[in-house]
């Protein structure tokens, strides 16, 4: 297994046995979301991990991408997920997304990467 991967859509790497996924573009379209999920699944080689998703670079997510990312398939290979946000806008939208969508794994938002890591390690 490779220790890291990066393309125009996502950067993936391991830190303290946690899989990090950092979205690269400021706008997440359906195409970006599909490619990022596919790359994560390939990168993780069928294994399940605790995942930290960093969306601090994202300015917007299209409705189609949000719908796709709520699908159970997108959580394959994830046992628990923390999403790191940058500001109150991302936090508000993220909390609405978490509240309105049913997720097959525990999912929580954080403003701090350190807090997210601590929660994932519990």
C-alpha positions as CSV (number, residue, x, y, z in Angstrom):
1,X,0.0,0.0,0.0
2,X,1.2,3.5,-0.8
3,X,1.6,5.8,2.1
4,X,0.2,8.8,0.2
5,X,-1.7,9.9,-2.9
6,X,-2.6,13.3,-4.3
7,X,-4.4,14.5,-7.4
8,X,-6.5,17.5,-8.4
9,X,-9.4,16.2,-6.3
10,X,-8.1,14.7,-3.1
11,X,-5.0,14.1,-1.1
12,X,-4.9,10.9,1.0
13,X,-2.3,9.8,3.6
14,X,-2.1,8.0,6.9
15,X,-1.2,9.7,10.2
16,X,-1.4,7.8,13.5
17,X,-3.3,4.9,11.9
18,X,-6.0,7.4,10.7
19,X,-6.7,7.9,7.0
20,X,-6.7,11.6,6.1
21,X,-8.7,12.8,3.1
22,X,-8.2,16.4,2.1
23,X,-10.4,17.8,-0.7
24,X,-8.3,20.0,-3.1
25,X,-10.7,22.1,-5.2
26,X,-12.8,24.9,-3.7
27,X,-16.0,23.6,-5.4
28,X,-17.0,20.0,-5.0
29,X,-19.0,18.9,-7.9
30,X,-20.5,15.4,-8.5
31,X,-17.5,14.5,-10.6
32,X,-15.0,15.6,-7.9
33,X,-17.0,13.7,-5.2
34,X,-17.2,10.5,-7.3
35,X,-13.5,10.6,-8.1
36,X,-12.5,11.3,-4.5
37,X,-14.5,8.4,-3.1
38,X,-13.2,6.1,-5.8
39,X,-9.7,7.1,-5.1
40,X,-10.1,6.6,-1.3
41,X,-11.5,3.1,-1.9
42,X,-8.6,2.2,-4.2
43,X,-6.1,3.8,-1.8
44,X,-7.5,1.9,1.2
45,X,-7.3,-1.5,-0.6
46,X,-10.6,-2.8,0.8
47,X,-9.6,-2.2,4.4
48,X,-11.7,-0.2,6.9
49,X,-10.2,2.8,8.6
50,X,-11.0,5.7,10.9
51,X,-11.1,8.7,8.6
52,X,-10.5,12.4,9.0
53,X,-12.0,14.4,6.1
54,X,-10.6,17.9,5.8
55,X,-12.9,20.3,4.0
56,X,-11.3,23.6,5.0
57,X,-10.4,24.5,1.4
58,X,-14.0,24.0,0.2
59,X,-16.1,27.0,-0.6
60,X,-19.2,25.1,-1.9
61,X,-20.6,21.7,-2.7
62,X,-23.2,21.2,-5.4
63,X,-26.5,19.6,-4.5
64,X,-25.7,16.6,-6.7
65,X,-22.4,16.1,-4.8
66,X,-24.1,16.4,-1.4
67,X,-26.7,13.8,-2.5
68,X,-24.0,11.4,-3.7
69,X,-21.8,11.8,-0.6
70,X,-24.8,10.8,1.6
71,X,-25.1,7.5,-0.1
72,X,-24.1,4.4,2.0
73,X,-21.6,3.4,-0.7
74,X,-19.5,6.5,0.1
75,X,-18.9,5.2,3.6
76,X,-17.5,1.8,2.5
77,X,-14.2,1.3,4.3
78,X,-14.9,3.9,7.0
79,X,-15.6,2.8,10.6
80,X,-15.9,6.4,12.0
81,X,-15.4,9.8,10.4
82,X,-14.5,13.3,11.6
83,X,-14.9,16.3,9.3
84,X,-12.7,19.3,9.9
85,X,-14.1,22.6,9.0
86,X,-12.7,26.1,8.9
87,X,-15.5,28.5,9.8
88,X,-19.0,28.9,11.1
89,X,-20.5,28.7,7.6
90,X,-19.0,25.3,7.0
91,X,-19.9,24.2,10.5
92,X,-23.5,25.2,10.1
93,X,-23.9,23.6,6.6
94,X,-22.1,20.5,7.8
95,X,-24.3,20.1,10.9
96,X,-27.4,20.5,8.7
97,X,-26.0,17.8,6.4
98,X,-25.3,15.4,9.3
99,X,-28.7,16.1,10.9
100,X,-30.7,15.6,7.7
101,X,-28.8,12.6,6.2
102,X,-28.6,9.1,7.8
103,X,-25.1,7.9,7.9
104,X,-24.0,4.2,8.4
105,X,-21.0,5.3,10.7
106,X,-20.5,7.8,13.5
107,X,-19.8,11.2,11.9
108,X,-18.9,14.4,13.7
109,X,-17.7,18.0,12.8
110,X,-14.7,19.7,14.4
111,X,-13.0,23.1,14.0
112,X,-9.8,21.6,15.3
113,X,-7.8,18.8,13.7
114,X,-6.4,17.9,17.1
115,X,-9.9,17.5,18.6
116,X,-11.0,15.4,15.6
117,X,-7.9,13.2,16.0
118,X,-8.7,12.7,19.7
119,X,-12.3,11.8,19.0
120,X,-11.2,9.3,16.3
121,X,-8.8,7.7,18.7
122,X,-11.3,7.2,21.5
